[in-house]
Amino acid sequence: MSLRALALTVGLCAALPVAAQDVAILGEVHDNPAHHAEQAAQVARLQPAAIVFEMLTEAQAALVTPELRGDAEAMAEALDWAESGWPDFSMYHPIFTAAPEAVIYGALVPRPVAREVFDTGPVEAFGAEVTRYGLDRDLDPAEQATREAMQMSAHCDALPEDILPGMVAVQRLRDAVLARAVVQAIDETGGPVAVITGNGHARRDWGVPAVLAEVAPDLDIWVLGQTEDGRPLEGGFDVVKTAPAAERPDPCAAFQ
């Protein structure tokens, strides 16, 4: 049995370097500081040639210069992070500095584009190679229903049912954009590539790993999921780590 296989068997892979992989997809709950600390630790072990961030657009990624990288305050200002809607930049900055030579790629779907998907679907928003990335194909009905139910549950059962297909379409678009950025990063840097993203995009069954399995099946992919307080995490991950839940207000209060 290989060292990696043994580690998977006994659940220790998250404590080992992931340098054998072409792509390390590092999931998170966005507002949990412990999850970002784990991502930074994994990036420090891997020392990837590139890091793909769900939180950055391509234009923002281009702003991350070597001179800016070590200054968290200046970097947050340059990225206009305070207006981004993401948690405090102090959680994310150590990931950038954990591999200071890594090229930064952005894979954020801008809000205006995401809104258009509700009317036009994901094909037009994605552009070229839409067939390669599977966005011109309908999901299996059972998967579509499951994903719509998950969107409803994630939004406190307060959404109009007619917008659920659009929300699933946006999620699929985001998966495809992340996967495309990974492929670009591999092509341009040779890898390895680390991906910083939410658990929903990291899941193997239908997230970024599933898209990459179709478009770049030769890539060796390792996936970390991160949960809170030991709660189960569905979707298929090579390793699941847990941390105490972050303190946050009731997410359903806004729907009441």
N, C-alpha and C positions, 0 to 999 in steps of 0.2 A: 504494500500500500504506500502511495506517495505521501510526502509530508503534508501537502495540501489536503489530500483525501482524509488523512488521519485527523487533521485539524477540524475539518468539517464534521467528522464523525463524533468528535468529543466536544464540539462547540467552541473551539478556541481560535477559530480563524480570524476573528476580529482583533486578536492580540498579535497576529503575525503580519509581517509586511505583505502587501498585496502586489509587489512589483512584478510577479509572474503574469499578471493580467494585462491585457491591452487596455481594458476599460474598467474602472472602478466607479460604480454608481452608488453614491452615498446619500441615502435618504435622510429625511428630517421631519420633525414637527417644527414649523417655521419659527415659532416664538420660544423654543426651548433652548436655553443657553448651553446646557450639557450636550445636546445633539450637535451643536456647532463646534464645541470643543472636541468632540469625537471626530468630526469631519476634519478638523485641522490636524489632529493627531494622525489620521489615516493619510492625509495629503503629505504630511512631513515624512511618513514612512515610505510612501510611494515615490515621492519626488517626481511627479508627472511632468511630461513635456508641455502639457496643456491642461487647463481647467475650464470646464464649461459651467456657467452659472445660469440657472433658471431665472435669476433675479435681474439680469442685465440684458439690455438690448445690445445689438451689434454695435451701435453707435457709442453706447456707454462703455462697452468693453474696450473700444479703441482708445478711450481716454485713460486707461490704466497704464501709465508709463512707469518705467523703473524709478524715476525721481519721485513720483507721487506715491508709490506703493507703500513706503514706510511711514507715511504721515496719515494716520486714520482720519483726522479732522479735515485735512485738505482733500483727501480722497472722497470722503462723504459729501463734501461741498461740490466737488467737480462732478460727481455722479448725481447730484440733486437728490440724494438718498432720502432726505427728510420728507420729500413730496412723493416718494415712491409707493408708500403703503406697506413696505416690508418692515420687519422688526428692526430694532436699533442696530446701526452699522457696527457697533462695538462687538456684536456677536459674530459678524461675518469677517471683519478685518483680519483676524488671525489666520483664516483660511488662505487669504491672498499672500500673506507673508510666510506661510509654512513651506511654500515652494517658490521662492522669489524669482526664479528663472522661468517659471511656467508661463506660457502664452495664455492670455485670458480670452475666452470666447463668450459671447452673450447669446442666449437663446430665448429671451423673453418675447412673448407675443404681446405687442402693445394693446392697451385697452380698446382703442378705437377699432383695431383690427378684430379683436375678440368680439366686440359688439356686432360688427358686420356679419360675422359667421352665423348669427341667429337668423339673418335674412337671406344670406347667399350660400351658406354652407362653407366647409373648410377648403374646398378645391381651389376656388379663386384666391383665397387668402394665402395658400401655401405656394402656389406658382408652379414652376417647372418640377418635373419628376414626381408629380402627385400620384401617378399610378405606381411607381416604384415604392412609394411610402404608404400605399394602401388607402389613401384618403378618399379615393373615388369608389370604394366598395362599402356597402352597408355591413354593419356588424351582424353576427348571428343574433336572431331575435332574443334568445335567452340571455346572451351577454348584454344586449342593448337594454333589456328590461332590468337586469341586475344593476347596470351602471346608472340608469335613471333612478332606481330606488336608492342607491347610495348617495346620489346628489340630493335627493329629497331629504334623506336622513341627515346629511351633513349640514343642511340648511334648516334644521329644526322642524321638518315637515311643514314648512310655511310657504313653499313655492307654488305658483300656479303650475299645474301639470303640463300645460302646453309649452312651457319653456324648457322642460327637461331634455328633450332631444337636442336642443341647441346647446345646452350646457355640456352634454356628452360630446357633441361635435367640437366644442372648444377644447375640451380635455384631450381629445384625439389629435387636434391640431398642435397643441402644446407638446404632446409626446413626439410627434413627427418632427417638429422644429428642433427639439432637443436632440433627437437622433441624428438629424441632418448636421447639426453643429458638431456632434461627435465624429461623424464621418469626415467632415471637413478638417477637424483638428487632427485626426489620424493621418489624413492625406498630406497635410501641410507640415506636421511636426514629427510624424512617425510614431507618436505615442510614447509611453502610456498616457491615457487621458483620465482625469477625474471629473465626475459630474456631481454638482451640488444642486439638489432638487428635493422636492417634497416626496414623502413616501408614496403618494398616489402615482407619481410618474416613475418611481423606482421599481415598482412591483413587476415581477417577471411575467406574470400571466398575460397582461395586456398593456403594460407601460412601455417605457423606452427600451428595456431589454427585448421585449417582443418585437418591436419595430426593427431594432438592430439585427435580430435573428433573421429577419426577412431580407434586409438590404445589405447586410455585411455579415453573413453567417460564419465567416472564418475568425471573427473577433472572439477573443477569450474575455468573457465579461464576469465580473464579480460584483455582487449586489449586497449592500448593507441596508437593512431597515432599522429604524429606531422608533421605539414605542415609549410609553410612559406608564409607570407603576405596574409593569409586568402585563399590561393588557395584550391580548392576542393581536397579531398583525397579519392580516390576510393578503394574499397576492403572490407569495412565493419569493423568498429572499435566501441568499446563501447563509447569512447570519442576521439574527435580530438581536439588538441590544436594547436594554431598557434604562431609563433614568427617571428620577422623580418628576412628576408633572409640574410644569411651569405654573406659576400663579397668574391667573387671568380672570377677567370678569366673565360672567355667564354669557356664552356666545349666543344664546337664544333670546337674551333680553332685547336685542335690537328688533326682533320679529314680533314682540308682544305689543 
